Every structure is written in C-alpha cells, then in structure tokens.
Amino acid sequence: MTAGVAALPIDLQARAILAVQQFSAFDRENDPHGQHDFGAIEVGGDALFWKIDQYNEDCSAGSEDPADPEKTTRVLTIMFSSEY
C-alpha cells in the first residue's frame, strides 16, 4: 500500500485488504483485457484503487512472460484514487 493508505487506522487498512480480496465486480468497462489486475473500492468513505503489476524475478523491469510464475513477481498496490 502507498504511504497514504498505510497512514490510515489499522482497521481501515484491514478493511481495504479484505475489500480487495473480495473484489469481483469485473466487467468489460473496468477490465477490457480480462486480466483482473485493477479495481476501485470504497473504504471508510475513501475511494481507493488497487492494481497488480507483474515484474521480473528481481523487480527491476516488467516480466518477460507474466503467465509464468517462475519468471514473474506480482506486486499488489492499494492507493487513494487521487494518487493514481
């Protein structure tokens, strides 16, 4: 999570993580490529985004083959929508 989200009270941080885990509202508009790697949630009245980036093994660049877990490190970031 970004520093702004990490500064939220711990209960709101936990609610944000749970909301990401439970997110299933993917459709053609918010997930046009079917990758399920981005979403918008609301927690405690705050609009948050989450996204998953796919890096190579040492996180120095994008993964050459995101479908291969041996070559990919996935990083989830939760942020305020204004930080995006």
PyMOL Python script that loads the backbone (N, CA, C, O; Angstrom):
from pymol import cmd

cmd.read_pdbstr("""\
ATOM      1  N   MET A   1       0.846  -1.175   0.000  1.00  0.00           N
ATOM      2  CA  MET A   1       0.000   0.000   0.000  1.00  0.00           C
ATOM      3  C   MET A   1       0.887   1.233   0.000  1.00  0.00           C
ATOM      4  O   MET A   1       2.028   1.205   0.463  1.00  0.00           O
ATOM      5  N   THR A   2       0.337   2.306  -0.528  1.00  0.00           N
ATOM      6  CA  THR A   2       1.094   3.551  -0.555  1.00  0.00           C
ATOM      7  C   THR A   2       1.161   4.123   0.859  1.00  0.00           C
ATOM      8  O   THR A   2       0.446   3.674   1.755  1.00  0.00           O
ATOM      9  N   ALA A   3       2.027   5.118   1.048  1.00  0.00           N
ATOM     10  CA  ALA A   3       2.194   5.734   2.368  1.00  0.00           C
ATOM     11  C   ALA A   3       0.877   6.338   2.867  1.00  0.00           C
ATOM     12  O   ALA A   3       0.578   6.284   4.060  1.00  0.00           O
ATOM     13  N   GLY A   4       0.095   6.911   1.951  1.00  0.00           N
ATOM     14  CA  GLY A   4      -1.179   7.497   2.352  1.00  0.00           C
ATOM     15  C   GLY A   4      -2.137   6.462   2.916  1.00  0.00           C
ATOM     16  O   GLY A   4      -2.793   6.711   3.927  1.00  0.00           O
ATOM     17  N   VAL A   5      -2.227   5.315   2.280  1.00  0.00           N
ATOM     18  CA  VAL A   5      -3.103   4.243   2.760  1.00  0.00           C
ATOM     19  C   VAL A   5      -2.524   3.645   4.055  1.00  0.00           C
ATOM     20  O   VAL A   5      -3.270   3.306   4.973  1.00  0.00           O
ATOM     21  N   ALA A   6      -1.208   3.523   4.118  1.00  0.00           N
ATOM     22  CA  ALA A   6      -0.569   2.980   5.329  1.00  0.00           C
ATOM     23  C   ALA A   6      -0.765   3.893   6.531  1.00  0.00           C
ATOM     24  O   ALA A   6      -0.643   3.444   7.671  1.00  0.00           O
ATOM     25  N   ALA A   7      -1.066   5.171   6.296  1.00  0.00           N
ATOM     26  CA  ALA A   7      -1.302   6.108   7.389  1.00  0.00           C
ATOM     27  C   ALA A   7      -2.724   6.017   7.940  1.00  0.00           C
ATOM     28  O   ALA A   7      -3.020   6.605   8.980  1.00  0.00           O
ATOM     29  N   LEU A   8      -3.595   5.297   7.261  1.00  0.00           N
ATOM     30  CA  LEU A   8      -4.957   5.097   7.758  1.00  0.00           C
ATOM     31  C   LEU A   8      -4.921   4.257   9.035  1.00  0.00           C
ATOM     32  O   LEU A   8      -3.968   3.508   9.252  1.00  0.00           O
ATOM     33  N   PRO A   9      -5.938   4.373   9.874  1.00  0.00           N
ATOM     34  CA  PRO A   9      -6.016   3.494  11.041  1.00  0.00           C
ATOM     35  C   PRO A   9      -5.984   2.028  10.616  1.00  0.00           C
ATOM     36  O   PRO A   9      -6.464   1.683   9.537  1.00  0.00           O
ATOM     37  N   ILE A  10      -5.432   1.183  11.446  1.00  0.00           N
ATOM     38  CA  ILE A  10      -5.222  -0.232  11.103  1.00  0.00           C
ATOM     39  C   ILE A  10      -6.519  -0.934  10.718  1.00  0.00           C
ATOM     40  O   ILE A  10      -6.503  -1.821   9.864  1.00  0.00           O
ATOM     41  N   ASP A  11      -7.636  -0.561  11.325  1.00  0.00           N
ATOM     42  CA  ASP A  11      -8.891  -1.220  10.965  1.00  0.00           C
ATOM     43  C   ASP A  11      -9.306  -0.871   9.540  1.00  0.00           C
ATOM     44  O   ASP A  11      -9.865  -1.719   8.844  1.00  0.00           O
ATOM     45  N   LEU A  12      -9.047   0.352   9.091  1.00  0.00           N
ATOM     46  CA  LEU A  12      -9.364   0.714   7.709  1.00  0.00           C
ATOM     47  C   LEU A  12      -8.401   0.040   6.732  1.00  0.00           C
ATOM     48  O   LEU A  12      -8.805  -0.344   5.635  1.00  0.00           O
ATOM     49  N   GLN A  13      -7.143  -0.105   7.118  1.00  0.00           N
ATOM     50  CA  GLN A  13      -6.197  -0.844   6.277  1.00  0.00           C
ATOM     51  C   GLN A  13      -6.678  -2.288   6.094  1.00  0.00           C
ATOM     52  O   GLN A  13      -6.665  -2.823   4.985  1.00  0.00           O
ATOM     53  N   ALA A  14      -7.099  -2.902   7.191  1.00  0.00           N
ATOM     54  CA  ALA A  14      -7.593  -4.287   7.126  1.00  0.00           C
ATOM     55  C   ALA A  14      -8.847  -4.376   6.256  1.00  0.00           C
ATOM     56  O   ALA A  14      -8.994  -5.315   5.473  1.00  0.00           O
ATOM     57  N   ARG A  15      -9.746  -3.406   6.389  1.00  0.00           N
ATOM     58  CA  ARG A  15     -10.950  -3.399   5.561  1.00  0.00           C
ATOM     59  C   ARG A  15     -10.601  -3.238   4.082  1.00  0.00           C
ATOM     60  O   ARG A  15     -11.250  -3.839   3.226  1.00  0.00           O
ATOM     61  N   ALA A  16      -9.583  -2.432   3.777  1.00  0.00           N
ATOM     62  CA  ALA A  16      -9.159  -2.253   2.390  1.00  0.00           C
ATOM     63  C   ALA A  16      -8.615  -3.564   1.820  1.00  0.00           C
ATOM     64  O   ALA A  16      -8.954  -3.941   0.698  1.00  0.00           O
ATOM     65  N   ILE A  17      -7.785  -4.250   2.578  1.00  0.00           N
ATOM     66  CA  ILE A  17      -7.225  -5.525   2.120  1.00  0.00           C
ATOM     67  C   ILE A  17      -8.338  -6.541   1.906  1.00  0.00           C
ATOM     68  O   ILE A  17      -8.337  -7.262   0.908  1.00  0.00           O
ATOM     69  N   LEU A  18      -9.272  -6.602   2.823  1.00  0.00           N
ATOM     70  CA  LEU A  18     -10.399  -7.526   2.684  1.00  0.00           C
ATOM     71  C   LEU A  18     -11.242  -7.177   1.455  1.00  0.00           C
ATOM     72  O   LEU A  18     -11.687  -8.069   0.733  1.00  0.00           O
ATOM     73  N   ALA A  19     -11.460  -5.885   1.218  1.00  0.00           N
ATOM     74  CA  ALA A  19     -12.248  -5.464   0.052  1.00  0.00           C
ATOM     75  C   ALA A  19     -11.559  -5.868  -1.254  1.00  0.00           C
ATOM     76  O   ALA A  19     -12.225  -6.264  -2.210  1.00  0.00           O
ATOM     77  N   VAL A  20     -10.236  -5.770  -1.295  1.00  0.00           N
ATOM     78  CA  VAL A  20      -9.504  -6.209  -2.494  1.00  0.00           C
ATOM     79  C   VAL A  20      -9.651  -7.718  -2.662  1.00  0.00           C
ATOM     80  O   VAL A  20      -9.899  -8.198  -3.768  1.00  0.00           O
ATOM     81  N   GLN A  21      -9.500  -8.461  -1.579  1.00  0.00           N
ATOM     82  CA  GLN A  21      -9.623  -9.921  -1.645  1.00  0.00           C
ATOM     83  C   GLN A  21     -10.995 -10.346  -2.152  1.00  0.00           C
ATOM     84  O   GLN A  21     -11.115 -11.344  -2.862  1.00  0.00           O
ATOM     85  N   GLN A  22     -12.019  -9.599  -1.794  1.00  0.00           N
ATOM     86  CA  GLN A  22     -13.386  -9.972  -2.146  1.00  0.00           C
ATOM     87  C   GLN A  22     -13.868  -9.342  -3.456  1.00  0.00           C
ATOM     88  O   GLN A  22     -14.978  -9.632  -3.902  1.00  0.00           O
ATOM     89  N   PHE A  23     -13.064  -8.499  -4.069  1.00  0.00           N
ATOM     90  CA  PHE A  23     -13.495  -7.786  -5.270  1.00  0.00           C
ATOM     91  C   PHE A  23     -13.770  -8.764  -6.413  1.00  0.00           C
ATOM     92  O   PHE A  23     -12.936  -9.609  -6.738  1.00  0.00           O
ATOM     93  N   SER A  24     -14.937  -8.636  -7.007  1.00  0.00           N
ATOM     94  CA  SER A  24     -15.284  -9.499  -8.139  1.00  0.00           C
ATOM     95  C   SER A  24     -16.109  -8.762  -9.198  1.00  0.00           C
ATOM     96  O   SER A  24     -16.679  -9.391 -10.089  1.00  0.00           O
ATOM     97  N   ALA A  25     -16.172  -7.451  -9.104  1.00  0.00           N
ATOM     98  CA  ALA A  25     -17.026  -6.661  -9.989  1.00  0.00           C
ATOM     99  C   ALA A  25     -16.330  -6.319 -11.307  1.00  0.00           C
ATOM    100  O   ALA A  25     -16.372  -5.173 -11.755  1.00  0.00           O
ATOM    101  N   PHE A  26     -15.700  -7.300 -11.918  1.00  0.00           N
ATOM    102  CA  PHE A  26     -15.030  -7.081 -13.195  1.00  0.00           C
ATOM    103  C   PHE A  26     -16.061  -7.117 -14.328  1.00  0.00           C
ATOM    104  O   PHE A  26     -16.960  -7.959 -14.344  1.00  0.00           O
ATOM    105  N   ASP A  27     -15.910  -6.187 -15.269  1.00  0.00           N
ATOM    106  CA  ASP A  27     -16.759  -6.183 -16.455  1.00  0.00           C
ATOM    107  C   ASP A  27     -15.954  -5.628 -17.629  1.00  0.00           C
ATOM    108  O   ASP A  27     -14.786  -5.275 -17.467  1.00  0.00           O
ATOM    109  N   ARG A  28     -16.564  -5.550 -18.792  1.00  0.00           N
ATOM    110  CA  ARG A  28     -15.848  -5.083 -19.989  1.00  0.00           C
ATOM    111  C   ARG A  28     -15.341  -3.653 -19.833  1.00  0.00           C
ATOM    112  O   ARG A  28     -14.306  -3.292 -20.393  1.00  0.00           O
ATOM    113  N   GLU A  29     -16.076  -2.836 -19.064  1.00  0.00           N
ATOM    114  CA  GLU A  29     -15.684  -1.435 -18.917  1.00  0.00           C
ATOM    115  C   GLU A  29     -14.453  -1.272 -18.027  1.00  0.00           C
ATOM    116  O   GLU A  29     -13.540  -0.520 -18.370  1.00  0.00           O
ATOM    117  N   ASN A  30     -14.418  -1.961 -16.898  1.00  0.00           N
ATOM    118  CA  ASN A  30     -13.296  -1.780 -15.971  1.00  0.00           C
ATOM    119  C   ASN A  30     -12.203  -2.838 -16.122  1.00  0.00           C
ATOM    120  O   ASN A  30     -11.169  -2.751 -15.460  1.00  0.00           O
ATOM    121  N   ASP A  31     -12.415  -3.823 -16.974  1.00  0.00           N
ATOM    122  CA  ASP A  31     -11.430  -4.891 -17.185  1.00  0.00           C
ATOM    123  C   ASP A  31     -11.472  -5.341 -18.648  1.00  0.00           C
ATOM    124  O   ASP A  31     -11.777  -6.499 -18.932  1.00  0.00           O
ATOM    125  N   PRO A  32     -11.163  -4.416 -19.584  1.00  0.00           N
ATOM    126  CA  PRO A  32     -11.345  -4.728 -21.001  1.00  0.00           C
ATOM    127  C   PRO A  32     -10.477  -5.877 -21.520  1.00  0.00           C
ATOM    128  O   PRO A  32     -10.817  -6.501 -22.525  1.00  0.00           O
ATOM    129  N   HIS A  33      -9.370  -6.160 -20.852  1.00  0.00           N
ATOM    130  CA  HIS A  33      -8.474  -7.230 -21.315  1.00  0.00           C
ATOM    131  C   HIS A  33      -8.631  -8.517 -20.513  1.00  0.00           C
ATOM    132  O   HIS A  33      -7.929  -9.495 -20.768  1.00  0.00           O
ATOM    133  N   GLY A  34      -9.553  -8.524 -19.540  1.00  0.00           N
ATOM    134  CA  GLY A  34      -9.813  -9.723 -18.751  1.00  0.00           C
ATOM    135  C   GLY A  34      -8.670 -10.143 -17.849  1.00  0.00           C
ATOM    136  O   GLY A  34      -8.535 -11.323 -17.525  1.00  0.00           O
ATOM    137  N   GLN A  35      -7.840  -9.182 -17.438  1.00  0.00           N
ATOM    138  CA  GLN A  35      -6.673  -9.528 -16.621  1.00  0.00           C
ATOM    139  C   GLN A  35      -6.939  -9.469 -15.115  1.00  0.00           C
ATOM    140  O   GLN A  35      -6.132  -9.968 -14.331  1.00  0.00           O
ATOM    141  N   HIS A  36      -8.042  -8.874 -14.704  1.00  0.00           N
ATOM    142  CA  HIS A  36      -8.397  -8.773 -13.283  1.00  0.00           C
ATOM    143  C   HIS A  36      -7.233  -8.194 -12.470  1.00  0.00           C
ATOM    144  O   HIS A  36      -6.907  -8.707 -11.400  1.00  0.00           O
ATOM    145  N   ASP A  37      -6.611  -7.129 -12.979  1.00  0.00           N
ATOM    146  CA  ASP A  37      -5.438  -6.567 -12.326  1.00  0.00           C
ATOM    147  C   ASP A  37      -5.631  -5.141 -11.822  1.00  0.00           C
ATOM    148  O   ASP A  37      -4.658  -4.476 -11.469  1.00  0.00           O
ATOM    149  N   PHE A  38      -6.871  -4.664 -11.785  1.00  0.00           N
ATOM    150  CA  PHE A  38      -7.156  -3.300 -11.349  1.00  0.00           C
ATOM    151  C   PHE A  38      -8.590  -3.242 -10.847  1.00  0.00           C
ATOM    152  O   PHE A  38      -9.475  -3.893 -11.402  1.00  0.00           O
ATOM    153  N   GLY A  39      -8.817  -2.457  -9.793  1.00  0.00           N
ATOM    154  CA  GLY A  39     -10.167  -2.295  -9.299  1.00  0.00           C
ATOM    155  C   GLY A  39     -10.307  -1.039  -8.452  1.00  0.00           C
ATOM    156  O   GLY A  39      -9.315  -0.461  -8.010  1.00  0.00           O
ATOM    157  N   ALA A  40     -11.533  -0.630  -8.234  1.00  0.00           N
ATOM    158  CA  ALA A  40     -11.859   0.519  -7.401  1.00  0.00           C
ATOM    159  C   ALA A  40     -12.745   0.044  -6.260  1.00  0.00           C
ATOM    160  O   ALA A  40     -13.688  -0.722  -6.461  1.00  0.00           O
ATOM    161  N   ILE A  41     -12.424   0.515  -5.056  1.00  0.00           N
ATOM    162  CA  ILE A  41     -13.193   0.151  -3.864  1.00  0.00           C
ATOM    163  C   ILE A  41     -13.419   1.407  -3.032  1.00  0.00           C
ATOM    164  O   ILE A  41     -12.763   2.428  -3.241  1.00  0.00           O
ATOM    165  N   GLU A  42     -14.344   1.323  -2.098  1.00  0.00           N
ATOM    166  CA  GLU A  42     -14.563   2.406  -1.148  1.00  0.00           C
ATOM    167  C   GLU A  42     -14.439   1.830   0.250  1.00  0.00           C
ATOM    168  O   GLU A  42     -15.043   0.807   0.575  1.00  0.00           O
ATOM    169  N   VAL A  43     -13.644   2.506   1.070  1.00  0.00           N
ATOM    170  CA  VAL A  43     -13.427   2.057   2.446  1.00  0.00           C
ATOM    171  C   VAL A  43     -13.476   3.272   3.361  1.00  0.00           C
ATOM    172  O   VAL A  43     -12.707   4.219   3.189  1.00  0.00           O
ATOM    173  N   GLY A  44     -14.366   3.242   4.315  1.00  0.00           N
ATOM    174  CA  GLY A  44     -14.466   4.346   5.266  1.00  0.00           C
ATOM    175  C   GLY A  44     -14.730   5.686   4.616  1.00  0.00           C
ATOM    176  O   GLY A  44     -14.289   6.718   5.120  1.00  0.00           O
ATOM    177  N   GLY A  45     -15.443   5.684   3.507  1.00  0.00           N
ATOM    178  CA  GLY A  45     -15.754   6.915   2.798  1.00  0.00           C
ATOM    179  C   GLY A  45     -14.671   7.372   1.833  1.00  0.00           C
ATOM    180  O   GLY A  45     -14.846   8.373   1.138  1.00  0.00           O
ATOM    181  N   ASP A  46     -13.552   6.655   1.780  1.00  0.00           N
ATOM    182  CA  ASP A  46     -12.456   6.997   0.865  1.00  0.00           C
ATOM    183  C   ASP A  46     -12.504   6.123  -0.385  1.00  0.00           C
ATOM    184  O   ASP A  46     -12.737   4.917  -0.302  1.00  0.00           O
ATOM    185  N   ALA A  47     -12.283   6.740  -1.534  1.00  0.00           N
ATOM    186  CA  ALA A  47     -12.182   5.993  -2.795  1.00  0.00           C
ATOM    187  C   ALA A  47     -10.743   5.512  -2.951  1.00  0.00           C
ATOM    188  O   ALA A  47      -9.804   6.308  -2.934  1.00  0.00           O
ATOM    189  N   LEU A  48     -10.585   4.206  -3.104  1.00  0.00           N
ATOM    190  CA  LEU A  48      -9.274   3.598  -3.268  1.00  0.00           C
ATOM    191  C   LEU A  48      -9.234   2.825  -4.577  1.00  0.00           C
ATOM    192  O   LEU A  48     -10.249   2.302  -5.039  1.00  0.00           O
ATOM    193  N   PHE A  49      -8.053   2.762  -5.162  1.00  0.00           N
ATOM    194  CA  PHE A  49      -7.786   1.892  -6.302  1.00  0.00           C
ATOM    195  C   PHE A  49      -6.807   0.827  -5.844  1.00  0.00           C
ATOM    196  O   PHE A  49      -6.033   1.035  -4.910  1.00  0.00           O
ATOM    197  N   TRP A  50      -6.850  -0.305  -6.506  1.00  0.00           N
ATOM    198  CA  TRP A  50      -5.804  -1.309  -6.321  1.00  0.00           C
ATOM    199  C   TRP A  50      -5.376  -1.785  -7.692  1.00  0.00           C
ATOM    200  O   TRP A  50      -6.171  -1.803  -8.632  1.00  0.00           O
ATOM    201  N   LYS A  51      -4.117  -2.170  -7.803  1.00  0.00           N
ATOM    202  CA  LYS A  51      -3.621  -2.681  -9.067  1.00  0.00           C
ATOM    203  C   LYS A  51      -2.528  -3.708  -8.810  1.00  0.00           C
ATOM    204  O   LYS A  51      -1.841  -3.670  -7.789  1.00  0.00           O
ATOM    205  N   ILE A  52      -2.387  -4.610  -9.744  1.00  0.00           N
ATOM    206  CA  ILE A  52      -1.355  -5.638  -9.673  1.00  0.00           C
ATOM    207  C   ILE A  52      -0.411  -5.426 -10.848  1.00  0.00           C
ATOM    208  O   ILE A  52      -0.836  -5.413 -12.004  1.00  0.00           O
ATOM    209  N   ASP A  53       0.860  -5.262 -10.546  1.00  0.00           N
ATOM    210  CA  ASP A  53       1.888  -5.150 -11.573  1.00  0.00           C
ATOM    211  C   ASP A  53       2.666  -6.454 -11.627  1.00  0.00           C
ATOM    212  O   ASP A  53       2.784  -7.157 -10.623  1.00  0.00           O
ATOM    213  N   GLN A  54       3.187  -6.771 -12.784  1.00  0.00           N
ATOM    214  CA  GLN A  54       3.898  -8.038 -12.996  1.00  0.00           C
ATOM    215  C   GLN A  54       5.331  -7.731 -13.399  1.00  0.00           C
ATOM    216  O   GLN A  54       5.598  -7.247 -14.498  1.00  0.00           O
ATOM    217  N   TYR A  55       6.249  -8.026 -12.479  1.00  0.00           N
ATOM    218  CA  TYR A  55       7.665  -7.730 -12.670  1.00  0.00           C
ATOM    219  C   TYR A  55       8.462  -9.004 -12.913  1.00  0.00           C
ATOM    220  O   TYR A  55       7.984 -10.117 -12.692  1.00  0.00           O
ATOM    221  N   ASN A  56       9.705  -8.802 -13.380  1.00  0.00           N
ATOM    222  CA  ASN A  56      10.606  -9.945 -13.490  1.00  0.00           C
ATOM    223  C   ASN A  56      11.012 -10.385 -12.077  1.00  0.00           C
ATOM    224  O   ASN A  56      10.577  -9.785 -11.094  1.00  0.00           O
ATOM    225  N   GLU A  57      11.827 -11.410 -11.973  1.00  0.00           N
ATOM    226  CA  GLU A  57      12.130 -12.008 -10.671  1.00  0.00           C
ATOM    227  C   GLU A  57      12.741 -11.040  -9.665  1.00  0.00           C
ATOM    228  O   GLU A  57      12.452 -11.137  -8.472  1.00  0.00           O
ATOM    229  N   ASP A  58      13.584 -10.105 -10.121  1.00  0.00           N
ATOM    230  CA  ASP A  58      14.216  -9.176  -9.172  1.00  0.00           C
ATOM    231  C   ASP A  58      13.534  -7.803  -9.144  1.00  0.00           C
ATOM    232  O   ASP A  58      14.061  -6.854  -8.564  1.00  0.00           O
ATOM    233  N   CYS A  59      12.378  -7.709  -9.767  1.00  0.00           N
ATOM    234  CA  CYS A  59      11.542  -6.493  -9.769  1.00  0.00           C
ATOM    235  C   CYS A  59      12.252  -5.283 -10.378  1.00  0.00           C
ATOM    236  O   CYS A  59      11.977  -4.145  -9.999  1.00  0.00           O
ATOM    237  N   SER A  60      13.165  -5.530 -11.324  1.00  0.00           N
ATOM    238  CA  SER A  60      13.866  -4.430 -11.973  1.00  0.00           C
ATOM    239  C   SER A  60      13.202  -3.992 -13.281  1.00  0.00           C
ATOM    240  O   SER A  60      13.524  -2.931 -13.816  1.00  0.00           O
ATOM    241  N   ALA A  61      12.277  -4.806 -13.793  1.00  0.00           N
ATOM    242  CA  ALA A  61      11.580  -4.498 -15.048  1.00  0.00           C
ATOM    243  C   ALA A  61      10.324  -5.359 -15.124  1.00  0.00           C
ATOM    244  O   ALA A  61      10.086  -6.209 -14.266  1.00  0.00           O
ATOM    245  N   GLY A  62       9.530  -5.128 -16.154  1.00  0.00           N
ATOM    246  CA  GLY A  62       8.344  -5.947 -16.361  1.00  0.00           C
ATOM    247  C   GLY A  62       8.723  -7.387 -16.672  1.00  0.00           C
ATOM    248  O   GLY A  62       9.806  -7.661 -17.189  1.00  0.00           O
ATOM    249  N   SER A  63       7.822  -8.293 -16.353  1.00  0.00           N
ATOM    250  CA  SER A  63       8.056  -9.713 -16.609  1.00  0.00           C
ATOM    251  C   SER A  63       8.052  -9.988 -18.105  1.00  0.00           C
ATOM    252  O   SER A  63       7.217  -9.459 -18.838  1.00  0.00           O
ATOM    253  N   GLU A  64       8.980 -10.813 -18.551  1.00  0.00           N
ATOM    254  CA  GLU A  64       9.004 -11.198 -19.965  1.00  0.00           C
ATOM    255  C   GLU A  64       7.870 -12.150 -20.310  1.00  0.00           C
ATOM    256  O   GLU A  64       7.465 -12.246 -21.468  1.00  0.00           O
ATOM    257  N   ASP A  65       7.349 -12.863 -19.293  1.00  0.00           N
ATOM    258  CA  ASP A  65       6.245 -13.799 -19.502  1.00  0.00           C
ATOM    259  C   ASP A  65       5.359 -13.806 -18.256  1.00  0.00           C
ATOM    260  O   ASP A  65       5.510 -14.674 -17.396  1.00  0.00           O
ATOM    261  N   PRO A  66       4.429 -12.838 -18.149  1.00  0.00           N
ATOM    262  CA  PRO A  66       3.598 -12.726 -16.947  1.00  0.00           C
ATOM    263  C   PRO A  66       2.812 -13.983 -16.588  1.00  0.00           C
ATOM    264  O   PRO A  66       2.438 -14.158 -15.428  1.00  0.00           O
ATOM    265  N   ALA A  67       2.556 -14.854 -17.548  1.00  0.00           N
ATOM    266  CA  ALA A  67       1.808 -16.083 -17.271  1.00  0.00           C
ATOM    267  C   ALA A  67       2.671 -17.138 -16.578  1.00  0.00           C
ATOM    268  O   ALA A  67       2.138 -18.115 -16.053  1.00  0.00           O
ATOM    269  N   ASP A  68       3.983 -16.960 -16.567  1.00  0.00           N
ATOM    270  CA  ASP A  68       4.900 -17.943 -15.981  1.00  0.00           C
ATOM    271  C   ASP A  68       5.293 -17.505 -14.571  1.00  0.00           C
ATOM    272  O   ASP A  68       6.056 -16.551 -14.418  1.00  0.00           O
ATOM    273  N   PRO A  69       4.785 -18.185 -13.538  1.00  0.00           N
ATOM    274  CA  PRO A  69       5.099 -17.790 -12.163  1.00  0.00           C
ATOM    275  C   PRO A  69       6.580 -17.917 -11.811  1.00  0.00           C
ATOM    276  O   PRO A  69       7.035 -17.305 -10.844  1.00  0.00           O
ATOM    277  N   GLU A  70       7.327 -18.688 -12.566  1.00  0.00           N
ATOM    278  CA  GLU A  70       8.769 -18.810 -12.331  1.00  0.00           C
ATOM    279  C   GLU A  70       9.522 -17.563 -12.792  1.00  0.00           C
ATOM    280  O   GLU A  70      10.641 -17.309 -12.348  1.00  0.00           O
ATOM    281  N   LYS A  71       8.903 -16.787 -13.684  1.00  0.00           N
ATOM    282  CA  LYS A  71       9.547 -15.591 -14.236  1.00  0.00           C
ATOM    283  C   LYS A  71       8.871 -14.304 -13.786  1.00  0.00           C
ATOM    284  O   LYS A  71       9.229 -13.220 -14.247  1.00  0.00           O
ATOM    285  N   THR A  72       7.903 -14.414 -12.895  1.00  0.00           N
ATOM    286  CA  THR A  72       7.079 -13.257 -12.568  1.00  0.00           C
ATOM    287  C   THR A  72       6.909 -13.070 -11.068  1.00  0.00           C
ATOM    288  O   THR A  72       6.628 -14.017 -10.334  1.00  0.00           O
ATOM    289  N   THR A  73       7.086 -11.830 -10.630  1.00  0.00           N
ATOM    290  CA  THR A  73       6.761 -11.419  -9.269  1.00  0.00           C
ATOM    291  C   THR A  73       5.600 -10.447  -9.379  1.00  0.00           C
ATOM    292  O   THR A  73       5.718  -9.411 -10.033  1.00  0.00           O
ATOM    293  N   ARG A  74       4.494 -10.765  -8.756  1.00  0.00           N
ATOM    294  CA  ARG A  74       3.325  -9.890  -8.800  1.00  0.00           C
ATOM    295  C   ARG A  74       3.320  -9.000  -7.553  1.00  0.00           C
ATOM    296  O   ARG A  74       3.558  -9.462  -6.437  1.00  0.00           O
ATOM    297  N   VAL A  75       3.044  -7.715  -7.775  1.00  0.00           N
ATOM    298  CA  VAL A  75       3.042  -6.739  -6.690  1.00  0.00           C
ATOM    299  C   VAL A  75       1.683  -6.049  -6.677  1.00  0.00           C
ATOM    300  O   VAL A  75       1.276  -5.436  -7.664  1.00  0.00           O
ATOM    301  N   LEU A  76       0.991  -6.156  -5.551  1.00  0.00           N
ATOM    302  CA  LEU A  76      -0.302  -5.501  -5.366  1.00  0.00           C
ATOM    303  C   LEU A  76      -0.077  -4.173  -4.661  1.00  0.00           C
ATOM    304  O   LEU A  76       0.608  -4.118  -3.640  1.00  0.00           O
ATOM    305  N   THR A  77      -0.650  -3.102  -5.200  1.00  0.00           N
ATOM    306  CA  THR A  77      -0.595  -1.781  -4.577  1.00  0.00           C
ATOM    307  C   THR A  77      -2.015  -1.294  -4.336  1.00  0.00           C
ATOM    308  O   THR A  77      -2.864  -1.359  -5.225  1.00  0.00           O
ATOM    309  N   ILE A  78      -2.266  -0.805  -3.125  1.00  0.00           N
ATOM    310  CA  ILE A  78      -3.545  -0.171  -2.790  1.00  0.00           C
ATOM    311  C   ILE A  78      -3.243   1.302  -2.568  1.00  0.00           C
ATOM    312  O   ILE A  78      -2.336   1.644  -1.810  1.00  0.00           O
ATOM    313  N   MET A  79      -4.014   2.191  -3.239  1.00  0.00           N
ATOM    314  CA  MET A  79      -3.730   3.611  -3.191  1.00  0.00           C
ATOM    315  C   MET A  79      -5.018   4.424  -3.177  1.00  0.00           C
ATOM    316  O   MET A  79      -6.072   3.937  -3.586  1.00  0.00           O
ATOM    317  N   PHE A  80      -4.928   5.662  -2.705  1.00  0.00           N
ATOM    318  CA  PHE A  80      -6.058   6.572  -2.843  1.00  0.00           C
ATOM    319  C   PHE A  80      -6.250   6.848  -4.325  1.00  0.00           C
ATOM    320  O   PHE A  80      -5.271   6.925  -5.068  1.00  0.00           O
ATOM    321  N   SER A  81      -7.482   6.996  -4.766  1.00  0.00           N
ATOM    322  CA  SER A  81      -7.749   7.208  -6.190  1.00  0.00           C
ATOM    323  C   SER A  81      -7.061   8.466  -6.696  1.00  0.00           C
ATOM    324  O   SER A  81      -6.724   8.539  -7.878  1.00  0.00           O
ATOM    325  N   SER A  82      -6.844   9.446  -5.853  1.00  0.00           N
ATOM    326  CA  SER A  82      -6.174  10.686  -6.281  1.00  0.00           C
ATOM    327  C   SER A  82      -4.680  10.478  -6.492  1.00  0.00           C
ATOM    328  O   SER A  82      -4.026  11.346  -7.069  1.00  0.00           O
ATOM    329  N   GLU A  83      -4.113   9.352  -6.044  1.00  0.00           N
ATOM    330  CA  GLU A  83      -2.690   9.081  -6.227  1.00  0.00           C
ATOM    331  C   GLU A  83      -2.397   8.425  -7.564  1.00  0.00           C
ATOM    332  O   GLU A  83      -1.235   8.331  -7.959  1.00  0.00           O
ATOM    333  N   TYR A  84      -3.412   7.976  -8.262  1.00  0.00           N
ATOM    334  CA  TYR A  84      -3.219   7.215  -9.495  1.00  0.00           C
ATOM    335  C   TYR A  84      -2.861   8.118 -10.641  1.00  0.00           C
ATOM    336  O   TYR A  84      -2.662   7.645 -11.760  1.00  0.00           O
TER     337      TYR A  84
END
""", "prot")
cmd.dss("prot")
cmd.show_as("cartoon", "prot")
cmd.util.cbc("prot")
cmd.orient("prot")
